[in-house]
Amino acid sequence: MNRFVRAPLQGITYTRWVHLLTPVLIVAVWMFIEPEAPWFPALIVAPFGLIPWVRVAEGLQAQFLLLPSGRAADAPLISTSPSARWGDRWRTVLWLEMRLVIAFLAMLPTVWLPAMAVELVQRSWGLPPGDDSLLATVLPALPPRWLCPFLVPVALVLLWLIVVLLGQLTTAIAGRLLGPSAAERMTQLEKRTEDLLERNRIARELHDSIGHALTVAVMQAGAARAAGDPAFTERALAAIEETGRAALEDLERVLLVLRESAQPPSQRPTLREADRLLESARSSGAEVDAELSGPLEKLPGPITREGYRILQEALTNVLRHCGPVPVRVRVEVGAGRLDLEVTNPLPEGRPQLMAGTGSGLRGMRERAALLGGKAESGPHEESWRVRVRLPLERIP
């Protein structure tokens, strides 16, 4: 009941009324041409429903005029895609026919009830009804003058109820006949899944990039304070500056993606830039023994980009939990796969520290799994080893 009480204060009531009355123009024009064949407009509009782009036009009208949320809904009730299958085209034909029928039902009360309200006002003032009076046509007997003022709001409330009910009926029918097909719903689901995966990827990149930069900065600052050597402090500050600048570039690129800016985001780092990570770890005091072999520049884009992030997180994990310790890095492009291995001494007496409590190791496993590979981490011969294997689809 509250829904009907609030209806006059809601804009959707009046936009639905406009949607109801739009086809009335076709019916009204035809009634002047040939009043003896009111069914003919339904015959004319039927073939238009077979045109794929008519479904787009009808869907846009329904979204803007029938739905409160319009086009902003994440899972729209009304489709705005052209008819791709004959089932969608026949549903559009049925929609056009139903829209004409509902418009005809809305036309009579929309015209008659306001006219009857005006006649009731005139009769309450003592004016005699005309020869074409609707009151005399519809009612078996004219109401007395004293009752007419009370019947005026009845006619208006009845008009309001008819408009609200027909608007809701039209919206329900539109959802069935203009709603997304099974294929369109699958496409929408895939798009939402891709969006969620993209957000998850962005979160991992922020974690890896910013976490690496902060870890290096903390290690450099601590080493510089402990060394007490102006030359070492200068080198540490330079390393912090370089690492911070790279992290800011990554952050700006991610923010551009989140803002959906028209400007294309900068290129994501790849394993060809692995030297930057290795130098950053060396500048933090770690002894990095690196061996990179194979055509890294020919790696497929997803492999080389995710490999860079995995290597970055592995080095960050070492610096965060073990400090400046010797690190052995092996990156090899072999036949059909990329092997990446990072090994470092375990913290004495506390090997569980390398497992960490954050999402770094989990993020490495997720990245590898998305590419059909595998990431392993754990103690190995008195050391901690991260080993990742990523299959290569093709290397030109």
C-alpha positions as CSV (number, residue, x, y, z in Angstrom):
1,M,0.0,0.0,0.0
2,N,2.8,2.4,0.8
3,R,4.1,1.9,-2.7
4,F,0.9,3.3,-4.2
5,V,0.9,6.2,-1.7
6,R,4.5,7.2,-2.6
7,A,3.9,6.8,-6.4
8,P,2.8,10.4,-7.1
9,L,6.1,11.7,-5.5
10,Q,8.3,9.4,-7.6
11,G,9.6,10.5,-11.0
12,I,9.5,6.9,-12.3
13,T,5.7,7.0,-12.2
14,Y,5.6,9.9,-14.7
15,T,8.4,8.5,-17.0
16,R,6.4,5.2,-17.1
17,W,3.3,7.2,-18.0
18,V,5.2,8.8,-20.9
19,H,6.3,5.3,-22.0
20,L,2.7,4.1,-21.9
21,L,1.4,7.0,-24.0
22,T,4.1,7.0,-26.7
23,P,2.5,4.3,-28.9
24,V,-0.8,6.1,-28.4
25,L,0.4,8.6,-31.1
26,I,0.4,5.8,-33.7
27,V,-3.0,4.5,-32.6
28,A,-4.5,8.0,-32.5
29,V,-3.3,8.9,-35.9
30,W,-4.6,5.7,-37.4
31,M,-8.0,6.1,-35.7
32,F,-8.4,9.4,-37.6
33,I,-7.5,7.6,-40.9
34,E,-9.5,4.4,-40.5
35,P,-11.5,4.1,-37.3
36,E,-13.1,0.9,-38.5
37,A,-9.8,-1.1,-38.3
38,P,-8.1,-0.3,-35.0
39,W,-6.1,-3.5,-35.2
40,F,-4.1,-2.4,-38.3
41,P,-1.3,-0.6,-36.4
42,A,-0.4,-4.0,-34.7
43,L,-0.1,-5.5,-38.2
44,I,2.2,-2.6,-39.3
45,V,4.7,-2.7,-36.4
46,A,5.1,-6.5,-36.3
47,P,7.8,-6.7,-39.1
48,F,9.9,-4.0,-37.4
49,G,10.5,-6.4,-34.5
50,L,12.5,-8.6,-36.8
51,I,15.1,-5.8,-37.3
52,P,18.0,-6.4,-34.9
53,W,18.5,-2.7,-34.1
54,V,14.8,-2.2,-33.1
55,R,15.6,-4.2,-30.0
56,V,18.3,-1.7,-29.1
57,A,15.9,1.3,-29.5
58,E,13.2,-0.4,-27.4
59,G,15.7,-1.5,-24.8
60,L,17.1,2.0,-24.4
61,Q,13.6,3.5,-24.1
62,A,12.6,0.9,-21.5
63,Q,15.8,1.4,-19.5
64,F,15.5,5.2,-19.3
65,L,11.7,5.3,-18.8
66,L,10.7,2.2,-17.0
67,L,13.6,1.4,-14.6
68,P,14.5,3.7,-11.7
69,S,18.2,2.9,-12.0
70,G,18.3,3.3,-15.8
71,R,21.5,2.2,-17.4
72,A,23.6,2.3,-14.3
73,A,22.6,-1.2,-13.0
74,D,25.5,-3.7,-12.9
75,A,23.2,-6.5,-14.1
76,P,20.6,-4.7,-16.2
77,L,17.1,-6.0,-16.4
78,I,16.7,-4.7,-19.9
79,S,19.1,-5.6,-22.7
80,T,20.4,-2.9,-25.1
81,S,22.1,-5.3,-27.6
82,P,20.8,-6.0,-31.1
83,S,18.9,-9.2,-31.7
84,A,21.5,-11.9,-32.4
85,R,19.1,-14.8,-32.6
86,W,15.7,-15.4,-34.0
87,G,14.4,-16.0,-30.5
88,D,15.3,-12.5,-29.5
89,R,13.7,-11.1,-32.7
90,W,10.4,-12.9,-32.0
91,R,10.4,-11.7,-28.4
92,T,10.9,-8.1,-29.8
93,V,7.9,-8.6,-32.1
94,L,5.7,-9.8,-29.1
95,W,7.0,-6.8,-27.1
96,L,5.9,-4.4,-29.8
97,E,2.4,-6.0,-29.9
98,M,2.0,-6.0,-26.1
99,R,3.1,-2.4,-26.0
100,L,0.4,-1.4,-28.4
101,V,-2.2,-3.3,-26.4
102,I,-1.2,-1.8,-23.1
103,A,-1.0,1.7,-24.8
104,F,-4.6,1.2,-25.9
105,L,-5.6,0.2,-22.4
106,A,-3.9,3.3,-21.0
107,M,-5.3,5.7,-23.6
108,L,-9.0,5.3,-22.6
109,P,-8.6,6.1,-18.9
110,T,-6.0,8.8,-19.6
111,V,-8.5,10.6,-21.8
112,W,-11.8,9.7,-20.2
113,L,-11.1,10.1,-16.5
114,P,-9.7,13.7,-16.7
115,A,-12.6,14.7,-19.0
116,M,-15.1,13.1,-16.6
117,A,-13.4,15.0,-13.7
118,V,-13.9,18.3,-15.6
119,E,-17.5,17.5,-16.3
120,L,-18.1,16.7,-12.7
121,V,-16.7,20.1,-11.7
122,Q,-18.9,21.8,-14.3
123,R,-22.0,19.9,-13.0
124,S,-21.2,20.9,-9.4
125,W,-21.4,24.5,-10.6
126,G,-24.7,23.9,-12.2
127,L,-23.6,23.8,-15.9
128,P,-25.7,21.3,-18.0
129,P,-23.9,18.4,-19.7
130,G,-23.2,18.7,-23.4
131,D,-24.6,16.4,-26.1
132,D,-21.4,14.4,-26.1
133,S,-21.0,14.1,-22.3
134,L,-18.9,11.2,-21.1
135,L,-20.9,11.2,-17.9
136,A,-24.1,10.5,-19.7
137,T,-22.4,7.9,-21.9
138,V,-20.6,6.0,-19.1
139,L,-23.0,6.4,-16.2
140,P,-26.6,5.1,-16.3
141,A,-27.7,8.2,-14.5
142,L,-26.1,11.6,-13.8
143,P,-25.0,12.0,-10.2
144,P,-26.7,14.8,-8.1
145,R,-24.9,18.1,-7.9
146,W,-23.9,17.7,-4.3
147,L,-22.1,14.4,-5.0
148,C,-20.1,15.7,-7.9
149,P,-17.3,17.4,-5.9
150,F,-16.7,14.1,-4.0
151,L,-16.5,12.1,-7.3
152,V,-13.8,14.4,-8.8
153,P,-10.9,13.0,-6.6
154,V,-12.3,9.5,-7.1
155,A,-11.8,9.9,-10.9
156,L,-8.2,11.3,-10.4
157,V,-7.3,8.5,-7.9
158,L,-8.6,5.9,-10.3
159,L,-6.5,7.4,-13.1
160,W,-3.5,7.4,-10.8
161,L,-4.0,3.7,-9.8
162,I,-4.4,2.7,-13.5
163,V,-1.2,4.5,-14.5
164,V,0.8,2.9,-11.6
165,L,-0.5,-0.6,-12.3
166,L,0.0,-0.4,-16.0
167,G,3.5,1.0,-15.6
168,Q,4.4,-1.9,-13.3
169,L,2.9,-4.4,-15.7
170,T,4.8,-2.9,-18.6
171,T,8.1,-3.1,-16.7
172,A,7.5,-6.7,-15.8
173,I,6.7,-7.6,-19.4
174,A,9.8,-5.7,-20.6
175,G,11.9,-7.7,-18.2
176,R,10.7,-10.9,-19.8
177,L,10.6,-9.9,-23.5
178,L,13.5,-7.4,-23.6
179,G,15.6,-9.0,-20.9
180,P,19.0,-10.4,-21.7
181,S,19.1,-13.8,-23.4
182,A,21.0,-16.7,-21.9
183,A,24.0,-15.9,-24.1
184,E,23.9,-12.2,-23.1
185,R,23.7,-13.1,-19.4
186,M,26.8,-15.4,-19.9
187,T,28.6,-12.5,-21.6
188,Q,27.7,-10.2,-18.7
189,L,28.9,-12.8,-16.2
190,E,32.2,-13.2,-18.0
191,K,32.7,-9.4,-18.0
192,R,32.0,-9.2,-14.3
193,T,34.4,-12.1,-13.7
194,E,37.1,-10.3,-15.8
195,D,36.5,-7.1,-13.8
196,L,37.0,-9.0,-10.5
197,L,40.1,-10.7,-11.8
198,E,41.5,-7.3,-12.9
199,R,40.8,-5.8,-9.5
200,N,42.5,-8.8,-7.8
201,R,45.5,-8.4,-10.2
202,I,45.8,-4.7,-9.4
203,A,45.7,-5.4,-5.6
204,R,48.5,-7.9,-6.1
205,E,50.6,-5.5,-8.1
206,L,50.1,-2.8,-5.5
207,H,51.1,-5.2,-2.8
208,D,54.2,-6.4,-4.6
209,S,55.4,-3.1,-5.9
210,I,54.8,-0.8,-2.9
211,G,55.7,-3.6,-0.5
212,H,59.0,-4.1,-2.2
213,A,59.8,-0.3,-2.3
214,L,59.0,0.1,1.4
215,T,61.1,-3.0,2.4
216,V,64.1,-1.7,0.4
217,A,63.7,1.8,1.9
218,V,63.5,0.5,5.4
219,M,66.6,-1.8,4.9
220,Q,68.6,1.0,3.3
221,A,67.7,3.5,6.0
222,G,68.6,1.0,8.8
223,A,71.9,0.0,7.1
224,A,72.9,3.7,6.6
225,R,72.2,4.5,10.3
226,A,74.2,1.5,11.5
227,A,77.1,2.2,9.2
228,G,77.7,5.8,10.1
229,D,79.6,6.3,6.8
230,P,78.7,9.4,4.8
231,A,79.6,7.7,1.5
232,F,77.4,4.7,2.3
233,T,74.6,6.9,3.5
234,E,74.7,8.8,0.2
235,R,74.5,5.5,-1.8
236,A,71.6,4.4,0.4
237,L,69.7,7.6,-0.1
238,A,70.2,7.3,-3.9
239,A,68.9,3.7,-3.8
240,I,65.9,4.8,-1.8
241,E,65.2,7.6,-4.2
242,E,65.4,5.2,-7.2
243,T,63.2,2.6,-5.6
244,G,60.6,5.2,-4.5
245,R,60.5,6.7,-8.0
246,A,59.8,3.2,-9.6
247,A,57.1,2.6,-7.0
248,L,55.5,5.9,-7.8
249,E,55.5,5.0,-11.5
250,D,53.7,1.7,-10.7
251,L,51.3,3.5,-8.4
252,E,50.4,6.1,-11.0
253,R,49.9,3.4,-13.7
254,V,47.5,1.5,-11.4
255,L,45.6,4.6,-10.5
256,L,45.2,5.4,-14.2
257,V,43.6,2.0,-14.7
258,L,41.3,2.4,-11.7
259,R,40.2,5.8,-12.9
260,E,39.5,4.3,-16.4
261,S,41.4,7.2,-17.9
262,A,41.5,7.5,-21.7
263,Q,45.3,7.9,-21.4
264,P,46.9,4.4,-21.9
265,P,48.7,3.1,-18.9
266,S,52.5,2.8,-19.0
267,Q,54.0,-0.6,-19.9
268,R,54.1,-3.0,-17.0
269,P,57.7,-4.1,-16.1
270,T,59.0,-7.4,-17.5
271,L,61.8,-9.9,-16.8
272,R,63.9,-7.9,-19.2
273,E,64.1,-5.3,-16.4
274,A,65.0,-7.8,-13.8
275,D,68.4,-6.1,-13.3
276,R,66.5,-3.2,-11.7
277,L,65.2,-5.6,-9.0
278,L,68.6,-7.3,-8.5
279,E,70.4,-3.9,-8.1
280,S,67.8,-2.8,-5.7
281,A,68.4,-5.9,-3.5
282,R,72.2,-5.4,-3.8
283,S,71.9,-1.8,-2.7
284,S,70.1,-3.0,0.4
285,G,73.2,-5.0,1.3
286,A,72.2,-8.4,0.0
287,E,74.7,-10.5,-1.9
288,V,72.8,-11.4,-5.0
289,D,74.2,-14.2,-7.2
290,A,72.0,-14.0,-10.3
291,E,72.0,-16.2,-13.4
292,L,69.5,-15.3,-16.2
293,S,69.7,-17.5,-19.2
294,G,67.6,-17.9,-22.3
295,P,65.7,-15.5,-24.6
296,L,63.9,-13.4,-21.9
297,E,63.0,-10.8,-24.5
298,K,61.0,-13.4,-26.4
299,L,58.8,-14.5,-23.5
300,P,55.0,-14.1,-24.0
301,G,53.7,-10.9,-22.4
302,P,51.7,-12.5,-19.5
303,I,54.6,-14.8,-18.6
304,T,57.3,-12.1,-18.5
305,R,55.1,-9.6,-16.6
306,E,53.9,-12.0,-14.0
307,G,57.5,-13.5,-13.7
308,Y,58.8,-10.0,-12.9
309,R,56.2,-9.6,-10.1
310,I,57.0,-13.1,-8.7
311,L,60.7,-12.3,-8.6
312,Q,60.0,-9.0,-7.0
313,E,57.9,-10.6,-4.3
314,A,60.4,-13.3,-3.6
315,L,63.3,-10.8,-3.1
316,T,61.0,-8.6,-1.0
317,N,60.2,-11.7,1.2
318,V,64.0,-12.3,1.7
319,L,64.8,-8.7,2.6
320,R,61.8,-8.4,4.9
321,H,62.4,-11.6,6.9
322,C,66.1,-12.2,6.7
323,G,67.7,-8.9,5.9
324,P,70.8,-8.5,3.8
325,V,71.8,-12.2,3.3
326,P,73.2,-14.0,0.3
327,V,70.6,-14.7,-2.3
328,R,70.8,-17.0,-5.3
329,V,68.6,-16.2,-8.2
330,R,68.2,-18.4,-11.3
331,V,65.9,-17.5,-14.2
332,E,66.0,-19.9,-17.1
333,V,64.0,-20.1,-20.3
334,G,63.9,-23.7,-21.4
335,A,62.0,-25.8,-23.8
336,G,58.4,-25.0,-23.2
337,R,58.6,-23.4,-19.8
338,L,60.2,-20.7,-17.6
339,D,62.0,-21.7,-14.4
340,L,62.5,-19.2,-11.7
341,E,64.2,-20.0,-8.4
342,V,65.2,-17.8,-5.5
343,T,67.2,-19.3,-2.6
344,N,68.5,-17.8,0.6
345,P,69.7,-19.0,4.0
346,L,67.1,-19.6,6.6
347,P,66.9,-17.3,9.7
348,E,68.8,-19.1,12.4
349,G,66.5,-20.9,14.7
350,R,63.4,-19.3,13.2
351,P,62.7,-20.9,9.7
352,Q,59.0,-20.3,10.1
353,L,59.5,-16.6,9.6
354,M,60.1,-16.9,5.9
355,A,56.5,-18.3,5.5
356,G,55.3,-14.8,6.5
357,T,51.8,-13.9,7.5
358,G,50.8,-11.7,4.6
359,S,49.6,-12.3,1.1
360,G,53.0,-12.4,-0.7
361,L,53.5,-16.1,-1.0
362,R,49.8,-16.6,-1.7
363,G,50.0,-14.0,-4.4
364,M,52.9,-15.8,-6.1
365,R,50.9,-19.0,-6.1
366,E,47.9,-17.3,-7.6
367,R,49.9,-15.7,-10.3
368,A,51.5,-19.0,-11.3
369,A,48.1,-20.8,-11.2
370,L,46.5,-18.3,-13.4
371,L,49.1,-19.0,-16.1
372,G,48.8,-22.8,-15.7
373,G,52.0,-23.1,-13.7
374,K,53.1,-23.9,-10.2
375,A,54.8,-22.0,-7.4
376,E,56.4,-23.8,-4.4
377,S,58.1,-22.3,-1.4
378,G,59.6,-23.8,1.7
379,P,62.8,-25.1,3.4
380,H,65.3,-26.9,1.1
381,E,68.7,-28.1,2.2
382,E,69.1,-25.6,5.1
383,S,67.9,-22.8,2.9
384,W,64.6,-21.3,1.9
385,R,63.7,-21.8,-1.7
386,V,61.0,-20.3,-3.9
387,R,60.6,-22.2,-7.2
388,V,58.2,-21.3,-9.9
389,R,57.6,-23.1,-13.2
390,L,55.4,-21.4,-15.9
391,P,54.5,-23.2,-19.1
392,L,55.1,-21.3,-22.4
393,E,52.6,-21.6,-25.1
394,R,54.9,-20.3,-27.8
395,I,58.2,-18.6,-28.1
396,P,58.7,-17.0,-31.6
